[in-house]
Amino acid sequence: MNNKSLLRRLLKQLGNRNNKMGSGLSTIIIILVIFFAPDLLNFDSSNTVIDNQDAEVISSEFNGDNFEILPTLKKIPVELVSVNDGDTMRIALNGYEIPVRYLIIDTPEMNYDSDDPAPFAMEAKEMNETLLEEADQVYIELDVGPPTDNYNRILAYVYSDDVLVNEVLLEEGLARVRYVNPPNNSYEKLLREAEDHAQNESLNIWN
């Protein structure tokens, strides 16, 4: 779960339990939340952004097709071109426009051919689009396995600044954990926990 989601859930749980606890215990928890909130909001569980050496390699060698030279488990800054649905988008990297498929998640299909989106497909797309368009910087992060799928799309974890979009979509009940293909599953545990939260809360597709 990302830091803001953790804080939001803690506050929600506090509100739900407030009437069941003594005022002294409630006060202690409130103080703890206030004390630790800055650290929670500034904590970045993701890997570091690529360094100057990686950036130079990309700018000098990446030709839009040799995905194997891209660093793994590091956030690569990219330019957002467009959002197709909840789990795919197009980016520009080193001047090349490339499709991206989000790792480990699957959102409801937009069914553009029939103009009949599946339930919550539009909501997933809109959340994905909002997160990415409001970001100061969009990043992709490749895992340690194959960098692309059979459609030559980059397989990636996607970030809106420091927020992992894959996780948010799962946590909000707008995606399922699917297509888990080791070794491209470094964040599987984190993402399954986000899915569990949505299921437990009966959110959206789990309602």
MOBELDA-V242097 format. One record per pair of residues at least 12 apart in sequence whose C-alpha atoms are under 7 Angstrom apart, sorted by the first residue. I is the first residue (numbers start at 1). J is the second residue. Records with the same first field share a line. If there is no record, write none. Layout:
BEGIN
I->J + J
END
This chain:
BEGIN
1->167 + 190 + 194
2->163
3->40 + 41 + 43
4->41
44->162
47->73 + 74 + 75
48->74 + 75
49->74 + 75 + 76
50->74 + 75 + 76
54->71
58->70
59->94
62->94
64->96
67->147
68->147
72->141 + 142 + 143 + 144
73->141 + 142 + 143
74->141
75->139 + 140 + 141
76->139 + 140 + 141
77->137 + 138 + 139 + 140
78->91 + 92 + 93 + 138 + 139
79->91 + 92 + 93 + 138
80->92 + 138
83->129
85->110 + 125
86->107 + 121 + 124 + 125 + 128
87->101 + 102 + 106 + 107
88->100 + 101 + 102
89->101
99->153 + 154
100->153 + 154 + 155 + 156
101->153 + 154 + 155 + 156
102->155 + 156 + 157 + 158 + 166
103->155 + 156 + 157
104->177 + 178 + 179 + 180
105->166 + 175 + 176 + 177 + 178
106->175 + 176 + 177 + 178
107->121 + 124 + 174 + 175 + 176
108->120 + 121
109->121
110->122
120->174 + 205
124->169 + 174
131->160
132->160
135->160 + 161
136->161
137->160 + 161
138->159 + 160 + 161
139->158 + 159 + 160
140->156 + 157 + 158 + 159
141->156 + 157 + 158
142->155 + 156 + 157
143->156 + 184 + 186
144->183 + 184
145->183 + 184
167->191 + 194
170->194 + 195 + 198
171->194 + 195 + 197 + 198
172->198 + 203
173->198 + 203 + 204 + 205 + 206
174->204 + 205
176->195
177->192 + 195
END
